[in-house]
Amino acid sequence: MLRSPHGDMKIEVQWEPYHRSPTWPSQQGDPTMMMHLDIGVGDLESGVRWAVEQGARLADHQPQDDVRVMIDPDGHPFCLFPDDTL
């Protein structure tokens, strides 16, 4: 479980033994993502490096210049975007 510092938001993750990795970008007939996380980072390239060090990989398809689509080790896509408030 991930909980915000103030305790007002949380994300709970469960293991699914029959999970099939979603396809990115999605294609008809293939598994699709169940959720999508957009994560703000202070520096986009540093955020990408950190995510890769943790086991993620950069997705082949990158639809925006200022956002990086990443794929976690189980195949879930998530996005990193620059957040100048950090």
Secondary structure as the mmCIF struct_conf table of DSSP 4:
data_model
#
loop_
_struct_conf.conf_type_id
_struct_conf.id
_struct_conf.beg_label_comp_id
_struct_conf.beg_label_asym_id
_struct_conf.beg_label_seq_id
_struct_conf.end_label_comp_id
_struct_conf.end_label_asym_id
_struct_conf.end_label_seq_id
STRN STRN1 LEU A 2 ARG A 3
TURN_TY1_P TURN_TY1_P1 PRO A 5 HIS A 6
BEND BEND1 GLY A 7 ASP A 8
STRN STRN2 LYS A 10 ILE A 11
TURN_TY1_P TURN_TY1_P2 PRO A 17 TYR A 18
HELX_LH_PP_P HELX_LH_PP_P1 SER A 21 THR A 23
BEND BEND2 TRP A 24 PRO A 25
TURN_TY1_P TURN_TY1_P3 GLN A 28 GLY A 29
BEND BEND3 ASP A 30 ASP A 30
BEND BEND4 MET A 34 MET A 34
STRN STRN3 LEU A 37 VAL A 41
BEND BEND5 GLY A 42 ASP A 43
HELX_RH_AL_P HELX_RH_AL_P1 LEU A 44 GLU A 53
TURN_TY1_P TURN_TY1_P4 GLN A 54 GLY A 55
STRN STRN4 ARG A 57 LEU A 58
BEND BEND6 ASP A 60 ASP A 60
TURN_TY1_P TURN_TY1_P5 ASP A 65 ASP A 66
STRN STRN5 ARG A 68 ILE A 71
TURN_TY1_P TURN_TY1_P6 PRO A 73 ASP A 74
BEND BEND7 GLY A 75 GLY A 75
STRN STRN6 PRO A 77 PRO A 82
TURN_TY1_P TURN_TY1_P7 ASP A 84 THR A 85
#
